[in-house]
Amino acid sequence: QVQLVESGGGLVQAGGSLRLSCVASGISFSLYTMGWYRQAPGKQQELVASIYDSGSTNYADSEKGRFTISRDNAKNTVYLQMNRLQPEDTAVYYCNAKWVSRTFWGQGTRVTISS
């Protein structure tokens, strides 16, 4: 059974930082492209960042320079370090794993940024 379990969300003030973690089980983690998506209230889900099996990364323009995605294949874990958080970063953040035709999602972790 495949599981993606996110953690690290919470309530922080604007300008603060959070680090999200996503632990995967039931997949050959090192093969997968791992990504973080978010969905803000009343908005569509959007890609925040992704990291390929090679370690190459991709970021949405609004997160470049503030967020850093990384992975630890030995721990089957992907991280999202978020700095200089702003109220517009408030959303539920979802972990995603993709490999060929397979896609899996976590249950999400809520991030709330107060102004």
C-alpha positions as CSV (number, residue, x, y, z in Angstrom):
1,Q,0.0,0.0,0.0
2,V,1.3,3.4,-1.0
3,Q,1.3,6.1,1.6
4,L,2.5,9.7,1.4
5,V,2.4,11.3,4.9
6,E,3.0,15.0,5.1
7,S,3.9,16.9,8.3
8,G,5.2,20.2,9.4
9,G,2.3,22.5,8.6
10,G,1.0,25.0,11.1
11,L,0.3,28.6,11.9
12,V,3.2,31.1,11.6
13,Q,3.5,34.9,11.3
14,A,4.3,36.6,8.1
15,G,8.1,36.5,7.5
16,G,8.5,33.2,9.3
17,S,9.6,29.8,8.1
18,L,8.3,26.3,8.0
19,R,9.7,23.0,6.8
20,L,7.3,20.5,5.4
21,S,8.2,16.8,5.3
22,C,6.6,14.0,3.3
23,V,7.5,10.4,4.1
24,A,6.7,7.9,1.4
25,S,6.2,4.2,1.7
26,G,5.2,1.4,-0.7
27,I,7.1,2.9,-3.6
28,S,10.6,2.8,-5.0
29,F,11.1,6.3,-3.8
30,S,14.4,7.1,-5.7
31,L,12.7,6.5,-9.0
32,Y,9.9,9.0,-8.4
33,T,9.6,12.7,-9.2
34,M,8.4,14.2,-5.9
35,G,6.5,17.4,-5.8
36,W,4.7,19.8,-3.5
37,Y,1.4,21.3,-4.6
38,R,-0.9,23.7,-2.7
39,Q,-4.5,24.7,-2.8
40,A,-5.6,28.0,-1.3
41,P,-9.2,28.6,-0.3
42,G,-11.2,29.2,-3.4
43,K,-8.3,28.6,-5.7
44,Q,-7.1,25.9,-8.0
45,Q,-4.3,23.6,-6.9
46,E,-0.9,24.7,-8.1
47,L,2.6,23.3,-8.3
48,V,4.9,24.8,-5.7
49,A,8.1,22.8,-6.5
50,S,9.3,19.5,-7.7
51,I,12.5,17.4,-7.6
52,Y,13.4,14.8,-10.1
53,D,15.1,11.5,-9.5
54,S,18.3,13.1,-10.7
55,G,18.0,15.8,-8.0
56,S,17.2,18.6,-10.4
57,T,14.5,20.9,-9.2
58,N,11.7,23.1,-10.5
59,Y,9.9,25.9,-8.8
60,A,6.9,28.1,-9.5
61,D,8.0,31.6,-10.2
62,S,6.5,33.0,-7.0
63,E,8.5,30.6,-4.8
64,K,11.9,31.0,-6.4
65,G,14.3,32.2,-3.8
66,R,12.0,31.6,-0.9
67,F,11.3,27.9,-1.0
68,T,13.7,25.0,-1.3
69,I,12.8,21.4,-2.2
70,S,15.1,18.6,-1.3
71,R,15.0,14.9,-0.9
72,D,16.6,12.2,1.1
73,N,16.3,8.9,-0.7
74,A,17.7,7.0,2.2
75,K,14.8,8.2,4.3
76,N,12.2,8.1,1.5
77,T,11.5,11.7,2.4
78,V,11.0,14.9,0.5
79,Y,11.2,18.3,2.2
80,L,10.0,21.8,1.4
81,Q,11.8,24.6,3.3
82,M,9.7,27.7,3.2
83,N,11.1,31.0,4.2
84,R,9.8,34.6,4.2
85,L,6.3,33.3,4.3
86,Q,3.5,35.6,3.4
87,P,-0.3,35.4,4.0
88,E,-0.8,34.5,0.3
89,D,1.1,31.3,1.1
90,T,-1.8,30.1,3.2
91,A,-3.0,26.8,1.7
92,V,-3.2,23.1,2.1
93,Y,0.1,21.7,0.9
94,Y,0.1,18.3,-0.8
95,C,2.9,15.9,-1.5
96,N,2.9,14.2,-4.9
97,A,4.9,11.3,-6.3
98,K,5.0,10.6,-10.0
99,W,6.7,7.8,-12.0
100,V,5.6,6.9,-15.6
101,S,1.8,6.5,-15.3
102,R,1.8,6.3,-11.5
103,T,0.8,9.2,-9.4
104,F,0.1,9.3,-5.7
105,W,-1.0,12.0,-3.3
106,G,-0.7,12.7,0.4
107,Q,-3.5,13.8,2.5
108,G,-2.2,17.4,2.8
109,T,-0.9,19.6,5.6
110,R,-2.4,23.0,6.3
111,V,-0.2,26.1,6.4
112,T,-1.6,29.3,7.7
113,I,0.3,32.6,7.6
114,S,-1.0,35.4,9.8
115,S,-0.3,39.0,8.9
